[in-house]
Amino acid sequence: FYPKKYEIYAVTIDMGFENSDFSDIAKLCDDLDVEYKVIPTQIYEIIFNVRKEKNPCSLCANMRRGALHGAAKELGCNKLALGHHFDDAVETIMMNLFIEGRFDCFRPVTYLSRSDITVIRPMLYVPEKEISHFVRVSDIAPVPKKCPADGITKREDTKKALAEMERKDRGVKQRIFNAWEQSPVNRDRID
């Protein structure tokens, strides 16, 4: 129903974990008639076996972004839609505040001049619990997490701290997000 014509491609960055199975994603994309591409990488090998990173998340994120940008350009895309949701944003705001001393987060729309790609985050205003609920009721099979750092990261610590804050003071995550969204530095940049 959208008046502008566009094509959608689905891309998975294969991190190189053993026994990764993307067949459920491939079937879902086939059912939706969406072209699907798996981009093989050696990100796992480089981060965990070669460099033996103690804090692997930042380098991993940079390498995944590079692989995604490359795949988007190879497919001729000018937009890259990422799945960041509301809770990701609030966690990022708090991590940036407490770790880096800045009140900032990724934007809903970001133009990347070096790669000539616009990154969009269409689920930025959707809470994680709503996405999880949709996945369950739609019988979508998520790919199991295989990262050795999963559950022991600063992001996980932040997620737990925010859950406790939310338990004690309902609406705190929304207020954090609202404060970031309304901060003077963001008023001009949020679409």
C-alpha positions as CSV (number, residue, x, y, z in Angstrom):
1,F,0.0,0.0,0.0
2,Y,3.0,2.3,0.3
3,P,3.0,4.6,-2.8
4,K,6.8,4.3,-3.5
5,K,8.1,1.2,-5.1
6,Y,10.9,-0.6,-3.3
7,E,12.4,-4.1,-3.0
8,I,13.4,-5.8,0.3
9,Y,16.3,-8.1,0.8
10,A,17.0,-10.0,4.1
11,V,20.6,-10.4,5.2
12,T,22.1,-12.5,7.9
13,I,25.7,-12.0,8.9
14,D,27.1,-15.4,9.6
15,M,29.6,-14.8,12.4
16,G,31.3,-18.1,11.9
17,F,29.9,-19.9,14.9
18,E,30.0,-23.7,14.6
19,N,26.7,-25.4,13.5
20,S,24.9,-22.2,12.7
21,D,21.6,-23.0,11.1
22,F,19.7,-20.3,9.3
23,S,17.2,-22.6,7.5
24,D,14.2,-21.3,9.5
25,I,15.0,-17.7,8.5
26,A,15.5,-18.9,4.9
27,K,12.0,-20.6,5.0
28,L,10.4,-17.5,6.5
29,C,11.9,-15.3,3.8
30,D,10.8,-17.8,1.1
31,D,7.3,-17.8,2.5
32,L,7.3,-14.0,2.4
33,D,8.8,-14.0,-1.1
34,V,11.8,-12.0,0.2
35,E,15.2,-12.6,-1.3
36,Y,17.6,-13.9,1.5
37,K,21.4,-13.8,1.6
38,V,23.8,-15.2,4.2
39,I,27.1,-13.3,4.4
40,P,29.8,-15.6,5.7
41,T,32.4,-13.9,7.9
42,Q,35.2,-14.9,10.2
43,I,34.2,-12.4,12.9
44,Y,34.0,-15.1,15.6
45,E,37.4,-16.5,14.7
46,I,39.0,-13.0,14.7
47,I,37.5,-11.8,17.9
48,F,37.6,-14.9,20.1
49,N,40.5,-17.0,18.7
50,V,42.9,-14.6,17.1
51,R,42.6,-11.4,19.2
52,K,41.1,-13.1,22.3
53,E,39.1,-10.0,23.1
54,K,38.2,-9.6,26.8
55,N,35.5,-7.1,25.9
56,P,34.4,-8.2,22.4
57,C,31.2,-6.4,21.9
58,S,32.4,-3.1,20.4
59,L,34.7,-4.7,17.9
60,C,32.1,-7.3,17.0
61,A,29.5,-4.6,16.4
62,N,31.9,-2.6,14.2
63,M,32.8,-5.7,12.1
64,R,29.1,-6.7,11.8
65,R,28.2,-3.2,10.7
66,G,31.0,-3.2,8.1
67,A,29.7,-6.6,6.7
68,L,26.1,-5.3,6.6
69,H,27.1,-2.1,4.8
70,G,29.1,-4.1,2.3
71,A,26.2,-6.5,1.7
72,A,23.8,-3.5,1.3
73,K,26.0,-1.9,-1.3
74,E,26.5,-5.2,-3.1
75,L,22.7,-5.7,-3.3
76,G,22.3,-2.1,-4.6
77,C,20.5,-0.9,-1.5
78,N,20.3,2.7,-0.4
79,K,18.6,1.9,3.0
80,L,19.5,-0.5,5.7
81,A,16.8,-1.4,8.2
82,L,18.1,-2.6,11.6
83,G,16.1,-4.2,14.3
84,H,17.0,-2.0,17.2
85,H,14.0,-1.6,19.5
86,F,12.9,0.7,22.3
87,D,14.7,-1.3,25.0
88,D,18.0,-1.3,23.0
89,A,17.8,2.5,22.8
90,V,17.2,3.0,26.5
91,E,20.1,0.5,27.3
92,T,22.4,2.4,24.9
93,I,21.4,5.7,26.4
94,M,22.3,4.5,29.9
95,M,25.5,2.7,28.8
96,N,26.7,5.9,27.0
97,L,25.9,8.0,30.1
98,F,27.6,5.8,32.7
99,I,30.5,4.4,30.6
100,E,31.3,7.4,28.3
101,G,29.7,10.3,30.1
102,R,27.5,11.4,27.2
103,F,23.7,11.4,26.9
104,D,23.4,9.9,23.4
105,C,22.1,7.0,21.4
106,F,21.6,5.9,17.8
107,R,19.1,7.8,15.8
108,P,15.9,6.5,14.1
109,V,17.4,7.6,10.7
110,T,21.1,8.1,10.1
111,Y,22.7,8.9,6.7
112,L,26.2,7.4,6.4
113,S,28.0,9.5,3.8
114,R,31.0,7.2,3.5
115,S,28.9,4.3,2.3
116,D,26.0,6.4,0.9
117,I,23.5,4.4,2.9
118,T,20.7,5.6,5.1
119,V,20.3,3.4,8.2
120,I,16.7,3.2,9.5
121,R,15.4,1.7,12.7
122,P,11.7,1.1,12.2
123,M,11.2,-0.7,15.5
124,L,12.8,2.0,17.7
125,Y,9.5,2.8,19.4
126,V,8.5,-0.8,19.9
127,P,9.3,-2.4,23.3
128,E,11.2,-5.7,23.3
129,K,8.3,-7.5,25.1
130,E,6.0,-6.7,22.2
131,I,8.4,-8.0,19.6
132,S,9.0,-11.2,21.7
133,H,5.2,-11.7,22.0
134,F,4.8,-11.3,18.2
135,V,7.6,-13.8,17.6
136,R,5.8,-16.3,19.9
137,V,2.3,-16.0,18.6
138,S,3.6,-16.0,15.0
139,D,5.5,-19.2,15.6
140,I,8.7,-17.7,14.3
141,A,11.8,-19.7,15.4
142,P,14.6,-17.4,16.4
143,V,18.2,-18.5,15.8
144,P,19.7,-19.6,19.1
145,K,22.3,-17.3,20.6
146,K,25.8,-18.7,20.3
147,C,28.1,-15.9,21.4
148,P,30.4,-16.9,24.3
149,A,30.0,-13.4,25.7
150,D,26.1,-13.5,25.7
151,G,24.7,-12.8,29.2
152,I,28.0,-11.5,30.7
153,T,28.3,-8.1,29.0
154,K,27.9,-4.5,30.2
155,R,24.7,-4.4,28.1
156,E,23.3,-7.4,30.0
157,D,24.2,-5.7,33.3
158,T,22.4,-2.5,32.1
159,K,19.4,-4.5,31.0
160,K,19.1,-6.1,34.5
161,A,19.6,-2.7,36.2
162,L,16.9,-1.1,34.1
163,A,14.5,-4.0,34.7
164,E,15.0,-3.5,38.4
165,M,14.5,0.2,38.1
166,E,11.3,-0.4,36.1
167,R,10.1,-2.8,38.6
168,K,10.5,-0.3,41.4
169,D,9.4,2.8,39.4
170,R,7.1,1.9,36.5
171,G,7.7,4.1,33.5
172,V,11.3,5.0,34.2
173,K,12.5,3.6,30.9
174,Q,10.0,5.7,29.0
175,R,11.1,8.8,30.9
176,I,14.7,8.1,30.1
177,F,13.9,7.7,26.4
178,N,11.7,10.9,26.5
179,A,14.5,12.9,28.1
180,W,17.0,11.7,25.4
181,E,14.5,12.4,22.7
182,Q,13.7,15.9,24.0
183,S,17.3,16.9,24.8
184,P,18.4,20.0,23.0
185,V,21.1,18.1,21.0
186,N,18.5,15.8,19.6
187,R,15.7,18.1,18.7
188,D,17.1,18.9,15.3
189,R,18.3,15.3,14.5
190,I,15.3,13.1,15.3
191,D,13.0,12.5,12.4
